[in-house]
Amino acid sequence: MRAARKIRMLVTGGGTGGHTYPALTTLTAVRQHAAAQGRDVDVLWVGTADGLEARIAAEQHIPFKAISAGKVRRSPNLRELGRNVIDLFKIPIGVLQAAGIAARYRPDVVLSTGGYVCVPLGLAARLLGRPLVMHEQITSLGLANRILARVATTVALTHPTSIDHLPQRVRARAVVTGNPIRPQLLYGNPVRAHERYGLAPDLPLVYVTGGAQGSRQINTLIERILPTLLTRAQVLHQCGRDWIGHLGEVAADLPAEIGARYHPTAYVGEELADVYAAADVVVSRSGAGTVAELVAVGKPSVLIPLVPAAGDEQRDSARYLVGAGAARALLEPDPTPQQLLAELDELLLDAGLRARMTKAARALGRPDAADALAQVILDQAK
């Protein structure tokens, strides 16, 4: 009996982790599902040479091709307008490059996870008549995905409410899969987090993160409320490399009776699953990837959206969680330390409230999102 032909899959999307990591997680799931069917998957990732996707593809030993891609910036200042004009000339070049790559590679299916780099390959897939599965991570649609939604074979969405943002004729091609997260995040062990960071198992834990690089706004707010917050809870604070020196000094200057409760760290890596499992409350931004993780693991949170973000997407995501009872949020551009402390106080003092928020978060979560999206891709590849 003849062996099944390999599935040839083109992947595009990147620029930020919010676009790159869902693509990587989905690719892993596609390979697993295909292997269960006795099939192999041949993959080529298309992106920009200086984007995060190029580094991730190299680290994962995924073949990669770079193309030109123009970015349309929505900032009104003259400098951004000039860069827009320059980048407009890159778009047709990128489409021609992407069409050439796709014509030579002959994919069975194309996956696009967003970012301006996905537009050339998405349009090339349409020109060549190849199935295009487009995935959107945020509640509304990013600019690139608003373009590609019109030509995609399937529009995969993270949130059911996103259907309302699609043109009427596109909605029949939409499917809600959720936003893929790393499956290991679902299997954390709180004891490992306690041992790694010297945490007390009998004290509530607030996990604070501003992303891999840290956040000046979040770090400053936490620093201001530490003397009071540490009387109620212990804090594990992922603050970024640029802040660890300063916040280490802050920790050393705290009164002895509460100083041992503060644990600043530059970065939380593979132990993130254990940290989530140990945390009672999370303080964070509300980027698409973080929101997907929080609802999948069912963590009450106080969200501090990045303002401005493209299309105000972080505040939209925060409002979505708040409306579902899964989070609290500080939506003003410049929240005060007192506002953050008030939200944390209410959550830390009311275990019943935290339990209800956990239930609400899990109701929104799609821990099977990668599997659902992988199945959509494999169905299109047929």
Beta strands, then each sheet from edge to edge (+ up, - down):
strand 1: 7-12
strand 2: 41-47
strand 3: 64-66
strand 4: 109-112
strand 5: 132-136
strand 6: 154-157
strand 7: 174-176
strand 8: 205-209
strand 9: 234-238
strand 10: 262-265
strand 11: 281-284
strand 12: 301-303
strand 13: 327-329
sheet 1: 3+ 2+ 1+ 4+ 5+ 6+ 7+
sheet 2: 10+ 9+ 8+ 11+ 12+ 13+
end
